[in-house]
Amino acid sequence: MPPESVLVALGGHALVRPGREASVEEEVEAIREAAAAVVEMVREGRRVVVTHGNGPQVGHALARSEAGRGKAYPLPLDVCVAQTQGEIGYLLQQGVSEGLRAAGLDREVVSVVTRILVDGSSRSAAKPVGPVLEPGEADRLRAGGVRIVADRKRGLRRAVPSPEPLRILEEGAVRLLHGAGIVVIAAGGGGIPVRELKDGSLRGVPAVVDKDLASALLASALDVDVLLDLTSVECVRLNFGTLLEAPVRELTVAAARRHLAEGQFPEGTMGPKIEAAVRFLERGGRRAVITDPPHAAAGLRGEAGTRILPRTTEERP
């Protein structure tokens, strides 16, 4: 029987933890915890692919580009995505490699600059990126044509287009590496968005693809067994922020779809993670797990986090 394969999706906010100032040092510290979870999976014999978000980081990249106007060439959004994909991929590669070495595990780690074909229509959703803005800074950016949204429970943030992901262009290369037992880091920040022109050529799109939806797409393409979404909370909760708030340990696809329709999982919080899990399972995945890095191993064993299954003999909320 082949070893179980897992796609580990790391949220951008799991790499810049709540209440901490964004910095490379903070990323390295957060990555150490996530890397330990990946090392444990490898130790247990699993084959692992890692994806990651970049919401906080890409917003900072845009801010640096704007601040350097007149002193350095500006960077379009797709190039900012590529830069943050390289930054986080490198730090993850360092962290996982060091963790494997310390554990005495001889396993290569490779980070792949990954493009993703997106829907080129104008119907893209909007995705908040970057740090919370002071009202004055938000007004200045808005006057310059930047879209500003009130991010739930965070504050004012810039928003950028977020088109639907269609296909991972480096899927074949990632499959070869994954099949060879290499720990692969791919589709960082949801992948670098590109669209296909009429002549078949590809062009970058000024957008950010949702990491969770891109991760589900890659997980299905690679036919992995488990989609493990590591975020900043230990498990999914119903009626979040109310007196009726309650943890959920298991969901079926049908129950997850019902709760999505009821508005239990809003956009910008748990909504994309639940939608990604459902898409993965509907395409043939075995199970999805949502938890935080410290509970990753326990989540895979069904002892922590929230497990989402195609079906059970008994529907449970």
Secondary structure, DSSP 8 states (H G I E B T S, - for coil): ----EEEEEE-HHHHS-TTS---HHHHHHHHHHHHHHHHHHHHTT-EEEEEE--HHHHHHHHHHHHHTBTTB----HHHHHHHHHHHHHHHHHHHHHHHHHHTT----EEE---EEEE--SS--EEEEESS---HHHHHHHHHTT--EEEETTTEEEEEEEE--EEEETTHHHHHHHHHTT-EEE-SGGG-EEEEE-TTS-EEE-S----HHHHHHHHHHHHT-SEEEEE-SSSSEEESTTSTT-EEE-EEEHHHHHHHHHHTSS-TTTTHHHHHHHHHHHHTT-SEEEEE-GGGHHHHHTTSSSEEEES--SS---
